[in-house]
Every structure is written in structure tokens, then in C-alpha cells.
Amino acid sequence: MSIIIALAGNPNCGKTTLFNEITGARQHVGNWPGVTVERKDGVYKKDKNVTILDLPGTYSLSPYSAEEIIARDCIVKERPDAVINIVDGTSIERNLYLTLQVIETRIPTVVAMNMMDEVESRGDKIDCGKLAKILGVPVVPIVARSGKGLDELMKAAVSVANAKQKPNRLEVFDKNLTDAIHGVADILGDAEDEENQWKAIKLVENDEIIGKTVPADKKAAVDALVQAANKNAGGDAEAQIADYRYQYISKLVKECVRKSLKGSRETTSDKLDKILTNRILALPIFAVIMYILFACTFSENFLFIPGLPSPGQWLAGVVETVWGIFQEAVVGLAEGIGASEWAVGLVSSCLDGIGAVAGFLPLVLVLFLLMSFLEDSGYMARVAFVMDRIFRHFGLSGRSFIPMLMGFGCSVPALMASRTLESDKDRKITMMITPFMSCGAKLPIYLMFATTLFVDSNQTLVVFSIYMLGIVVAIIGALLLNKFAFAAETSNFIMELPQYRIPTLRSVLIHAWEKVKGFAIKAGTVIFASTVLIWFLSSFNLSGMCDMEESFLASFGNAIKWIFAPLGWADWRASVGVVTGWIAKENIVATFGQLFGGVSDEAVEAIMAGEEALPAISEVFTKVSAYSYMAFNLLCMPCFAAVGAIKREMGSWKWTLRAIAFQMCTAYVVALIINLVGNLIF
Amino acid sequence: MTLREMKPGQQGKVTSIGSAGTMKRRIMDMGVTPGVEIKVIKVAPLGDPIEVNVRGYELSLRKDEAAQIQVQQ
């Protein structure tokens, strides 16, 4: 018989480590519908009939964040056969708060008392037997990192699941609340039914979501009871319930946990934290760590040695070279067997599409090896702690710093890094504005215009100002999104700063691998399909294969060029450039090279590097319209690879399209302002 | 006094948490309930947020949030 076991626990309690240990590599990673919260499930490696579902890490089952709503919906609505509640033994009081709420759902539950090695090394003792007796559920001591106690844990979980062993109701609340809860459950139907009991607790807690599920004919009676309970609880039953839960836990801990006197001594983690978030040292250390993160992934001059690529760039180069050789061989073979021109073109463009995906994998891999190290070690929480002061003014979290910084290298891994943000709202806003950070592929466009049209001006300043423009627009965009699109959601900074721990190699590798796999599969299809589509549009017209000048894309460019007239560049070639730029932004240079007088491949390389000009573009562009064009391409929809990454992280087409619409509108408005204001001044 | 006014190293007992609503609930969910011992560990390098120790773990919160928490030394 197959059973489903859900893992519930606080963030940083070792839940992911436990999940990796019991499922091995057989995992499936996706998103919960409509939110940017990761959904993971896997199969127990010692029994294929047991499915493990990893719930988002939460401190509570109150309905205030996407994570909490998902975790409780999954437990209450999908009713797994059992819940394993992982408790970090080193901060047992706060962790047991969730345990009490899991037991309230009356689903068969097992408590996994994790980090027992750390508890012991501190000299503390947790009496799991006594705890189990009082809570009425099995409590199994484990060390998830080393795998100790996991067999016993799984045996206990399978056995409570098979026996459908519901936990008993605990006497947590006072008479007023208990009576109110019982009364409300009675109105809802059978007062002994565990679902009614759970709903009744939530209703007394003033839970809005559950409040809406009460049938209209029962609403008045329920409201009356809840109001009376609130009055007796000093006006705030919700707060009193939280208070009683913690009072119950305090008693429990007093009976079952013996703290050693050593406990008040400084741990290694405390000492480390004194340095890492020290008033003077914190910012320099932070800057160095961020530099390492960026340089290892993107730098062309790694460790300040000119020409030495970083591990990420080096690997990307290897993949590109190998793929290039393979592609040439396949195309050569196709030509050799006399395949028609369009067939060769199709094969070549398909290989381009796959190559476009493959080229990003090394960057994703390297960045996520480092990111998972930062995340698992506990430093990521300190990034937020250090940067919060600045980012809160834009309505963002301090953790948005990392995706935005990485955006200067490449949007693809940067967008995927948004996963480390705490709230769904922050993740969405950060994903929408991260592409405004000017990535490496956009630089050749600026260089082309700077060397051609801004010869007599300060070219460095022109390019630099575009980068600054991206940052400014990102900040304004974040403020506007916060004010209008996500107005209902408040942000706070009530966050745990976990103990520093050395991450296990296994968990870092699994995490990085998941990211690479997720990008290759979920984003890969989007990238592949769009690359082939643009190839088709740019090499065909109604009579068959043709040059780009006569293709569907050229007709399309002609048809839509009027849209861009207010921006100062109503030219079909400029419109076509925008479209080919979506395959990869640097393609705009190659497209212009071809459409403005057919320059050679070598010349295109030189233009990209800013060593040569492309004089023909001055027929179309003035300084002002060139600047407007650069701004438009900086801000409009990013390349398909980045769109694929947005789709993968957002987990929904609706939000992906919203992000694209937001970026297109922003690009249009900003370019319009530049053109209007620019023409007034110059 | 409020938690906001406490200096790093100072310790006290929470007496009440102001303004009902999401934030109050969040603070209480994290273990800051009336009667609990709370100690200010440090202030972030840029002056905000602050780090406190409560129920045996480290919690960070903004000064505006700390201003809602009444503490008795």
C-alpha cells in the first residue's frame, strides 16, 4: 500500500538535509501553483511505496505568508497519511510551537528531534521518551546530517501512518478558549470531528481564510461565540492563543530538557557572528564575499589576473567550444549528404537553440554551488541583516541584493537566485526588476553606438550612464510595483538568524544539480522553441527561404516600426534588432552588421569589442535616438533564456507574462522620455 | 521602556506587544510573548535592524517593530 508522508518544520531546522537523506537523488522539484514557492517530492529510498513531500519551511501555520498557507493547506486539505515534524533540538522552544499546531490538525504525527549531536556537545539533555508521552506522538532523536536515527524515524512514521494513529487533543488553552473552540466546532457540525475542531481553533484565532469557509447560516452563531471569547481574552484571542501555546511549551521544556550550565557559554557560531556582523568589519567582509560570488561566476579577469577566466566563464567557454565543433560537424555532414538549404538551416538553428541552453548551465552550476554554500552555512540570513536598511526603502528585502548584483553578469542565474528571498512578493518584484541590471551581453550594443555615434563625447560616460539608468529604473520600478501591484502585502523583518553551520557537500551538490536540471528542462523548452521560431521568421518568406532583408521578420519590422516612431527610431532594421536581441542581446550587433551593409563576421567581432564603428547606423540614429534605443533594449523583455528562467521560477505563465508586460511598458516609457527630453535639450 | 530603547547587552522581560494585526501575530509566533526573557545582542552595521536573543535563538527585527514591544528591565 502506498503512503504519503509530509515533512514539516521551521526554516533552518535541517529539513532539506533530512529530505535529501531519505530520498537520495530521486526527487521531483517544481512550484506550488501560483506562487514562487518550491514544491519537492521524492520516494523513500528504502521503500518505493512511501512518497515524501517536502513542505515549505514555516514557523507557524497561521495564514500570513505563501509558505504558511501552502504548508497548512497541504496538511489540512490533502491530509497526508503522516507528518514528520522536524524539530531543531538546539532551539526547541520555538520549534515546538509548530509541533503543537501540527498536532492540532490531528494527522498522524512523528516528531524528529534533529541536531542531537549539537545538543549533546552543548551538554544539554532532551528526554525524548517523556516528550513523546506528554505530546502523545512518537519522538525520535536523529542527526540528519550523518543519517543517524533515520531508519527508526521512518519506521515510526510508516507505523503511525498505517495505524492511522491520530494524536490526542492537548490541554493547551484555558477554559474560556477551550469552551469557545468546542462551541464553534459544535456549530460547524460534529464537535468530535478533527477537521471541525481544527477549523474552530482557527476561527477563534480570527483566521480570515477559514472565516470565509463558514456557511452563511452558521456565520452569525460562530461570530457571536468568537466575539465573546475575544472579549473574555482581553480583546485579543489570537494573541492569547499564541501565548498559551508558548506557556504550554515552557512547561514541557522544563520537564523534558535539562540545560547544562555550559549553555550560556559562547558557541563557535556566536564568535564567528561577532566578526561577520561586526559594526566595522561587516561591510568590508560582505563586499569581499559578494565579489568572490560574482568573480567566480562571471569574471574574465579572475583574481585580477588579466585574461584568466573564472571557473564559471571557463566552463562556459569549454561547453561553447565543444558544442561549436559538434555543430560544425553535424552541419558539415548534412551539407555533405546533400541536404537542402532549409534543412541545413533548421538543423543548425535547432543546435543553436540547444547550445543557447547549454551555454548557461556552467554559470548556473557555479553560482549555485556558491549560493547553496552561503544559504546552508547561515550567512545568507546575515546578508539580509546587513543590507536591510538600504533595501527596505525600495520595499525590498536585503536579500534582493544578490540577484540584482548577479544581474550585471547574466540575468539567468540572477533570476534563479531570487529563490533565496523570504517572501513571495519580494521574489516576484525582484524577478521583474533584475533584468534591468545591465548584463554582460548588452555591453556590445552600447559599445557599437558609443564608437559610432558618440565619438566626440565621453564614451565611457555614455556607457556608464546606461548602467546607472538601469539601477535607477529598477529602484523606481520596485517602488511602483510595491505601491500598486502588491499594495496589500506588508513587509516586515522578523527573521531568525540561524546558527552558522558547515554545509554538507552532499546537500550543496544536490541543490546545485537541481538548479541546473530545472533550468535545462523547464527553461530549456522555452529557449529552444523561441530560438527556432525566430530563425524561421528571419530566414523565410512566403516563397521560401530568403535573406533576412526579405524575410517575414523584415515585413514584421516594417509593419510595427511606427510603434517606435515616438521613441525616435521608426526603422524596420531597428525593430528587427529588438526581436533578434531576444535570442541573445549581443545579436543586435550582428543583425545590424548584416542589415546595415553586410559587414563581415570579423568586423562584427570588432564592433562588439568597441574597436570598430558601424558608420551606416548613423543614417537612422541620432545621438538621442541611439540613447533611446540602448535604453529600450536594456529594459525591454530580456533574452529568451532569461524569460525561461522567469517562467521556471515564477512557476506560472500568467506571472511570466505580467513580468514581460511590465518590462516592455517600462522600456517604452523610459525610451519615450529620453527621446522627448533629449530632443528638447540637444 | 521599549525594546528599541535597549542597548546591546541589556536584558529584560517582555510585558506587552502593541498594535494588534499581522505584525503582532508574527512577533508572537516567533516566541516573543509576554513574560519571556529577551536580550539585545547587537545592532546591524547600518544602524538597523537589531538582533535579539529569545527562547534560546537569535531573532532579528527592525527598530520600528522593536518599538512595539514593551520591556521591563
Interface residues (C-beta under 8 A of the other chain):
Chain A: Y59 S60 S62 Y64 T90 S91 I92 E93 R94 Y97 G235 D236 E238 A239 A242 D243 Y246 Q247 D273 T277 N278 R279 I280 A282 L283 A381 F385 V386 D388 R389 I390 R392 T490 N492 F493 I494 M495 E496 L497 P498
Chain B: I17 A20 T22 M23 K24 R25 R26 I27 M28 D29 M30 G31 T33 P34 V36 K42 V43 A44 P45 L46 G47 D48 P49 E51 R55 G56 Y57 E58 L59 S60 L61 R62 E65
